[in-house]
Amino acid sequence: MNTPTRPRRRTVLCAALAVGVVATATGLLLSWPQPAAAGAGRPGAAADRNRTVTVARGDVTEIVTLSSSLVPEPHFTLPAPVAGRVDETAAGAGASVAAGRQLFRVGGTAVTAPVAATVVRWLVPDGTRVGLGVPVAELAYPGFGEVAGLPDGAGYRILNGRLTARADVTDGPGPFDCPVLQSPPAAGSGGSAQQSGGGSGDGPQIVCAVPLDVRAYAGLSGTVAVASGERRGVLTLPQEAVAGSVQQGEVTVVGKDGGTRIRTVGLGLSDGSVVEVTSGLAEGDTVLAAAPALSARLP
């Protein structure tokens, strides 16, 4: 009696299907797109690397917008505006002082109360020589303050110049002028804004005074926009073309012959997208639109 052939056909058919599946999977694996080298094969990649911008004159207003929290009766410090000898006035601890009243002098430069406040304590004895930025007096504002911690890098953008600010309260009043009570203290100066319990983190903070007629509650959040300066008709570049954003940076200058070289430049104000160029370049100079890499000058 002959053995039926149907089971053998089924076995052969299953084996063929299995081989087909493996072959198909192998084909998919072999044909899967492989990652290309950075910029390779992308239309316009070389053009992007060679794109240039021109040094031009423009206006720069340096503004930093920060999230804040509302703190009652914030304490703030008044720093030395220059290095020199401290000469205090007769205002002792507990004295109320009006806005604009002179509190002390350092090296002949007068320091006044930014708002009506109460003197909490003197931080250095009368006659002491102090460095620039060292806190001299601690005061308390009899209202609410908006306290904002500075993220990395923001402190450098608002450390210089006379600060002005406007603020609001989230889902509340605003916007309103918010006189700056305290700017970021100098490194190691031990400013006392942190003692008020506001802001975020242990880094530098901005404290501004909410007007006494603005209804506020402790713990609410807000936003503070701080302007530290304005320059008109200065040399500028897009920030993306400069390695660095404060005091000093580097750019890749393109010569008339098309050759390139890295040059150190002086930097001034920045609004985050445009930066002031204070030295190293002239109006009309051409630089690469992409900032030079940190490793570009490694030996």
Secondary structure, DSSP 8 states (H G I E B T S, - for coil): ----SHHHHHHHHHHHHHHHHHHHHHHHHHHS-----TTTT-TTHHHHHH-EEE-EEEEEEEEEEEEEEEEES-EEEEE-SSSEEEEE-S--TT-EE-TT-EEEEETTEEEE-SSSEEEEEESS-TT-EE-TT-EEEEEE-SSEEEEEE--TTHHHHHSSS--EEEEEETTSS--EE--EEE----TTS--SGGGGT-SSSSS-EEEEE--TTS---TT-EEEEEEEEEEEEEEEEEEGGGSB-SSSEEEEEEE-TTS-EEEEEEEEEEE-SSEEEEEES--TT-EEESS---GGGG--
